[in-house]
Amino acid sequence: MRKSLYGLKQAGASFYSLLSTWLKEYGFKAVGSDGVTYSLRLGKSVILLTLFVDNGLCTTNDHALYCQFVQDLSEKFELGEAGLLKWYLGVAIKQDIQSRTTELTQPQYALDVLKQFSMDGCKPASTPLQPN
């Protein structure tokens, strides 16, 4: 298995297969048909996990369950935990824990679209046309 996980074309597929099998044995169920989002429900507690290549995004309503899951997962796989999420798949994420808000933006995508249409030097306007 080690050989298939490092340096070969099928490394991603081998890793995903191994992780997917482990998640299902742990009690997770695939959400939808794409097979990249998993959920685990234990009573009122829920863990949602989304995978992309070798990155995962996990959210829960039960911190103790999350800690146990991360501990169990780290016994099988090498993990790197980055704390509060700031970026994921090109989306900027700003969380305010005290006010319990999360803001999602795509500033780089907006800049790329402006550049694609040669509008990266344009001046902003509050309203491009007169209302009504």
The 8 nearest C-alpha neighbors of each residue, nearest first, counted from 0:
[[1, 3, 2, 4, 13, 5, 14, 17],
 [0, 2, 4, 3, 5, 10, 13, 6],
 [3, 1, 0, 4, 5, 6, 7, 10],
 [2, 4, 0, 10, 1, 5, 7, 13],
 [5, 3, 10, 1, 2, 14, 13, 0],
 [6, 4, 2, 3, 7, 10, 1, 8],
 [5, 7, 10, 4, 8, 3, 2, 9],
 [6, 8, 10, 9, 5, 3, 4, 2],
 [9, 7, 10, 6, 11, 3, 12, 5],
 [8, 10, 12, 7, 11, 13, 3, 4],
 [11, 9, 4, 13, 3, 7, 12, 8],
 [12, 10, 14, 13, 9, 15, 52, 4],
 [11, 13, 15, 9, 14, 10, 16, 8],
 [14, 12, 10, 16, 11, 15, 9, 17],
 [13, 15, 17, 11, 16, 12, 10, 18],
 [14, 16, 12, 18, 17, 13, 19, 11],
 [17, 15, 19, 13, 14, 18, 12, 20],
 [16, 18, 14, 20, 15, 19, 13, 21],
 [19, 17, 21, 15, 20, 16, 14, 22],
 [18, 20, 16, 22, 21, 17, 15, 23],
 [19, 21, 23, 17, 18, 22, 16, 24],
 [20, 22, 18, 24, 19, 23, 25, 17],
 [23, 21, 25, 19, 27, 24, 20, 18],
 [22, 24, 27, 26, 20, 25, 21, 28],
 [23, 25, 21, 26, 22, 20, 27, 19],
 [26, 24, 22, 23, 27, 21, 39, 20],
 [27, 25, 23, 24, 39, 22, 28, 40],
 [28, 26, 39, 23, 38, 22, 37, 25],
 [27, 29, 37, 38, 23, 30, 39, 26],
 [28, 30, 37, 34, 36, 31, 38, 27],
 [31, 29, 37, 36, 28, 38, 32, 34],
 [32, 30, 33, 29, 34, 36, 35, 37],
 [31, 33, 34, 30, 29, 35, 36, 37],
 [32, 34, 35, 31, 36, 30, 29, 37],
 [35, 33, 32, 29, 36, 31, 30, 37],
 [34, 36, 50, 49, 33, 37, 51, 29],
 [37, 35, 49, 30, 48, 34, 29, 50],
 [38, 36, 29, 48, 30, 28, 47, 27],
 [37, 39, 47, 27, 28, 46, 48, 40],
 [38, 40, 27, 46, 45, 26, 28, 41],
 [41, 39, 45, 44, 42, 38, 46, 43],
 [40, 42, 44, 43, 45, 39, 46, 64],
 [41, 43, 44, 40, 45, 39, 61, 46],
 [44, 42, 41, 45, 40, 60, 61, 46],
 [45, 43, 41, 42, 61, 40, 60, 46],
 [46, 44, 40, 59, 39, 60, 41, 47],
 [45, 47, 59, 39, 38, 58, 48, 40],
 [48, 46, 38, 58, 57, 37, 59, 45],
 [47, 49, 57, 37, 36, 56, 38, 46],
 [50, 48, 36, 56, 55, 35, 37, 57],
 [51, 49, 55, 35, 54, 36, 56, 52],
 [50, 52, 54, 53, 55, 49, 35, 56],
 [53, 51, 54, 50, 11, 15, 55, 14],
 [54, 52, 51, 55, 50, 11, 14, 15],
 [55, 53, 51, 52, 50, 56, 49, 87],
 [54, 56, 50, 49, 51, 57, 48, 53],
 [55, 57, 49, 48, 50, 58, 54, 47],
 [56, 58, 48, 47, 55, 49, 59, 46],
 [59, 57, 47, 46, 48, 56, 60, 65],
 [60, 58, 46, 61, 45, 47, 65, 62],
 [59, 61, 45, 44, 62, 46, 58, 65],
 [62, 60, 64, 59, 63, 44, 65, 45],
 [61, 63, 65, 64, 66, 60, 59, 67],
 [64, 62, 66, 65, 61, 67, 68, 60],
 [65, 63, 67, 61, 62, 66, 68, 44],
 [64, 66, 62, 68, 63, 67, 69, 61],
 [67, 65, 63, 69, 68, 64, 70, 62],
 [68, 66, 70, 64, 65, 69, 71, 63],
 [67, 69, 65, 71, 70, 66, 72, 64],
 [70, 68, 72, 66, 71, 67, 73, 65],
 [69, 71, 67, 73, 68, 72, 66, 74],
 [72, 70, 68, 74, 69, 73, 67, 75],
 [71, 73, 69, 74, 75, 70, 68, 76],
 [74, 72, 76, 70, 75, 71, 77, 78],
 [73, 75, 71, 72, 76, 70, 77, 69],
 [74, 76, 73, 72, 71, 77, 21, 18],
 [77, 75, 73, 74, 72, 78, 18, 71],
 [76, 78, 73, 79, 75, 74, 72, 80],
 [79, 77, 73, 76, 80, 72, 69, 74],
 [78, 80, 81, 77, 73, 82, 54, 76],
 [79, 81, 82, 78, 83, 69, 84, 55],
 [80, 82, 79, 83, 84, 85, 78, 86],
 [83, 81, 80, 84, 85, 79, 56, 57],
 [84, 82, 85, 81, 94, 93, 80, 92],
 [83, 85, 86, 82, 92, 81, 87, 93],
 [84, 86, 92, 91, 93, 83, 87, 94],
 [87, 85, 91, 90, 92, 84, 89, 88],
 [86, 88, 90, 89, 91, 85, 84, 92],
 [89, 87, 90, 86, 51, 91, 54, 105],
 [90, 88, 87, 86, 91, 105, 107, 108],
 [91, 89, 105, 87, 86, 88, 104, 92],
 [90, 92, 86, 104, 103, 85, 105, 89],
 [93, 91, 85, 103, 86, 102, 90, 84],
 [92, 94, 102, 101, 85, 103, 91, 95],
 [95, 93, 101, 100, 96, 102, 92, 99],
 [94, 96, 100, 97, 98, 99, 101, 93],
 [95, 97, 99, 98, 94, 100, 101, 93],
 [98, 96, 99, 95, 100, 94, 101, 93],
 [97, 99, 100, 96, 95, 94, 101, 102],
 [100, 98, 96, 97, 95, 101, 94, 102],
 [101, 99, 95, 98, 94, 102, 96, 97],
 [100, 102, 94, 93, 95, 103, 92, 99],
 [101, 103, 93, 92, 94, 104, 100, 91],
 [104, 102, 92, 91, 90, 93, 101, 105],
 [105, 103, 91, 90, 106, 102, 92, 93],
 [104, 106, 90, 108, 107, 91, 109, 89],
 [107, 105, 109, 108, 104, 110, 91, 90],
 [108, 106, 110, 109, 105, 111, 89, 90],
 [107, 109, 111, 105, 110, 106, 112, 89],
 [110, 108, 106, 112, 107, 111, 113, 105],
 [109, 111, 107, 113, 108, 112, 114, 106],
 [110, 112, 108, 114, 109, 113, 115, 107],
 [113, 111, 115, 109, 114, 110, 108, 116],
 [114, 112, 118, 119, 110, 116, 111, 115],
 [113, 115, 119, 117, 111, 112, 116, 118],
 [116, 114, 112, 113, 117, 111, 118, 119],
 [115, 117, 114, 113, 118, 112, 119, 111],
 [118, 116, 114, 115, 119, 113, 120, 121],
 [117, 119, 113, 121, 120, 116, 114, 115],
 [118, 120, 114, 113, 121, 117, 110, 116],
 [121, 119, 118, 122, 117, 114, 113, 123],
 [122, 120, 118, 119, 123, 117, 113, 124],
 [121, 123, 124, 120, 119, 118, 125, 127],
 [124, 122, 121, 125, 127, 126, 120, 119],
 [125, 123, 126, 127, 122, 128, 121, 129],
 [124, 126, 127, 123, 128, 122, 129, 130],
 [127, 125, 124, 128, 129, 130, 123, 131],
 [126, 128, 124, 125, 129, 123, 130, 122],
 [129, 127, 126, 130, 131, 125, 124, 123],
 [128, 130, 131, 126, 127, 125, 124, 123],
 [129, 131, 128, 126, 127, 125, 124, 123],
 [130, 129, 128, 126, 127, 125, 124, 123]]
